[in-house]
């Protein structure tokens, strides 16, 4: 089975990415595509909160608990064990911040699977409506 193949967190993040890409249409801003996941969720990352409500975050974690492990394994693979454990244990102290980490991991993974993103990966690129539409269609297809 492929990473995130039957994981509903993937669909949650896909929907969020698509909504945020739609919001960028018409602005033609310049971004590094390799950082696009962080750019799309910059506000949440800076605030350290996804829902701005630990109650809502706990409900989300409970609903998705059996699917979080797959993403947690990828986080453990990418970071040293001390840092990964700190991130993963954060679910108990600050579930809203933990969700930011989950969303960033999945968003970056999904964007990296897009042909359009691959084409411009290391370049500062103006996000034209054409590029945004291509990214949206490619995200939908994942």
N, C-alpha and C positions, 0 to 999 in steps of 0.2 A: 504494500500500500504506500502511496506517495504521501509526502508531508502535507498535512492539512486536508487530505482528500475528502474525508467525510466529517470534517470538523466545522460545526456551526459558527465558531469564532471567525473562521475565514469569511463566511458570508456577512457577518456583522461588520468586519473591517472593510470588506469590499464595498458594501453600501456606504460606509463613511467616506472612503476614498473617492468614490464616484460623486457623492454630494459635494465634496470639497473641490474636486476638479471642475465640476460644473460651476461652482462659485468663482473660479479663477478666469472663466471665459470673459473676453472683452478687455482684460487688463494688460495682456501681453507683457507680463513681468518676466524677468530673467532669473533662472534658478539652475543650480547644479542638480542634474537629474539623479545622481547617486545619493543626494540628500533629500530627495523629494518627499519621502515618507516623514522625515523629521520636519520638513517645511510645512506639510499639510497638517501636522499635529503639534505645531510649535507652541501654540497657546497652552495646550494641555501639558506639554513637556515642561514649559516654564513654570506653570502653576503647580505642577506636581499632582494634578487631579484631572480625572477624565469626566466624571459626572458632577464634581464639586459637592458630593454627598456620599459619605461613607456608608450610609444606610442603603442607598441605591447601588453602590458598588458591591456591598456584601450580597445583595440579592442577585446581581449579575454573576458574581463569583460562584454562588451556590448553584445557580442555573447552569453554569458552564463548567462546574468543577471537574467532571470526568474528562473534559476536553482540554483543560489547561495543561495537563501533564505533558502532552505532545509538544506544546510551545515551550514549556519549562525545560524539556530535554534539549531543545535547540538553543535556548539561552545558556544552559550549562555547557554546551559544546563551544559556544562562541566566547565565553568569558572565563577567567580563572575561577576556580572553585569557591574561593572566599567571597569574591564579588557576586558570583551567581547565587550562592546561598543567601547572601544578604538581600539580594533582589527578591528571591523567591520567598524568604521568610517575611518580607514586608507585607505580604498578603494579610497577615494577622494584625499588624499594627496600623497599616494604612492601605486598605484594599483599593482605594481610589487611585493612589499612586502606582500600585502594582498593576492595575489595568492599563495605565499609560505605557508601562514597559511591555505588556503583552501586545497592545495595539501597535506600538512602534515596531516590534519584532515582526509581526504579521504583515504590516503595511510595507515595510522595507522588503520583505521576502516577495510579496505579491508584485510590487512595482518592478523588482529585479527580474521577474519572469515575463515582462512585456517586451516585445520586439522594439517598440518605439523607444522605451527607456534604454534598452541595450544599445541602440544606435547612437544615442546622445549621452551615454552613462557618465563619462568623465568631463563633459563639456558644460560650460555655463550656456544655457539654452533659453531663448525667448519662447515662452509657452504660448504659442499661437493657438487659436481655436482649433486649427487642424491637428496640431500635436495633442492638444487636450482631448479632442474627439477620438483620436486614435488610441490614446491611453485609456479612455473610458471604455471603449469597445473591447480592448484587450483585457482589461480588468474584469469586465462582465463575463468574458469567455473563460476565465480561469476557474 
